Amino acid sequence: MADVSDVKPRASGRYRKVEVRTWGDEKFRALSPMPACAQGLWLYLITGPHTGPIPGLFRAGRAAMAEDLDWEQEAFDKAFREVFAQGMVKADFKARVMWVPKAIKHNRPESPNVVKSWAAEFDLIPECDLKREALESLRASIHALGESFAKAFDESFGKPSAKPSPKAMPNQEQEQEQEQEQEEDQGANAPLPPAPPPAPPGPPAPPAGLFGEGENDAPAVDVPPCPHAKLLALFAKAVPELPQPRREMWEDSAGAEAMRQRWKWLLTAVRSNTGERYAANAAEGLDWFKRFFDAVGESDFLSGRNGKWKRCDLGWLMKRENFRKVVEGHYTNKETA
């Protein structure tokens, strides 16, 4: 069970316990959903099913948590930024490691043996600077509890390590900025192409701009969620020779976010000469991406069959400028011969 209080501990403090399994209880989940907000996210972070025996340190990704809360990714990110800005949580989303620094103050171990039991769980946390920072913070808290606790901790985790790098704990906003900078360096401001490859006898005129930038004449529509699992399957079938991302690692990556943007564009971009969307629904969107991945598989250059370049993967393909060039036919066998 996890403590839901984040107030400073006092001698007369009052505490309540919340069972982790509450989040999976059938009756609880049947209730009207909690709206996306920072307070709701905080309660979830310290009591949710992702929490483990080590107070405040756990493995979880943005997409998985947003899905578990039934929130849109954008709403989750907004709530997370609020909690992050208050210093209540730190995150390395690339490694999918979360750290709640004050959790140990309200969930002190009951005995040195409890501290020793943390070691097995700690080994399951992905290696990163944030994990090392959490370790040293926990060490200080446990040493303050007395000699027997300190001895148990040091026997299980070893002596203090070097101070973690200050560039640890990239938050979601930093990751998005880095991805945006990479795309801009590659000419990302160019409009996406209007049709999938191949598109004989020729593509119609491209839309004025990209969805979400105020330049597109797309009508307001509800875009179905990006079907990552189905798109990964289409990619694997079309180009099995290329590196295949693992689904559990893909969904919280920068490549997955780029794929969501490409999917969103596909179902909202409008042909300037017909006023119709390129894909009216998810089924048409999947068919479009099938043709896109088939075009990648037919390219000797992108597939690596001609031996000229072997760095293509799904993340590279989903970057806006690379995506545009594939659709425009820049990597056909004729173009790359």
Number of C-alpha atoms within 10 A of each C-alpha: 18 21 17 19 18 14 11 9 12 7 5 6 9 9 10 9 11 15 12 18 12 15 17 12 10 9 9 12 13 8 8 7 11 12 13 21 17 19 14 13 22 21 16 19 22 26 23 23 18 17 20 19 19 20 23 25 29 25 18 21 22 20 21 15 19 18 12 14 20 14 18 13 17 11 14 21 21 16 18 26 16 17 18 18 10 8 12 16 24 23 26 23 20 19 22 19 22 25 22 20 18 19 22 17 18 18 17 15 17 9 12 18 13 16 23 17 15 17 16 11 13 18 10 10 17 16 13 17 19 24 24 18 21 18 17 18 14 22 18 12 17 24 16 11 14 11 12 13 23 19 17 20 24 16 13 15 18 10 11 12 10 9 10 15 12 9 8 16 23 15 18 20 13 11 16 14 11 13 17 17 12 14 17 14 11 14 12 18 13 13 18 25 22 22 21 23 22 17 14 8 6 9 15 14 14 16 21 17 20 24 22 12 7 10 12 18 17 23 12 7 9 10 15 12 11 19 14 16 14 12 17 17 14 20 23 18 14 20 21 13 13 18 13 15 16 10 13 12 13 19 20 19 20 21 20 20 21 22 24 18 18 21 24 20 22 27 22 25 27 26 20 17 10 9 13 14 18 19 19 15 15 17 9 14 20 18 13 19 19 20 18 21 23 18 22 24 23 16 23 19 21 26 23 16 14 14 10 12 12 14 11 15 18 20 17 14 20 21 23 24 21 19 19 22 14 22 22 19 19 14 19 21 14 10 10 14 9
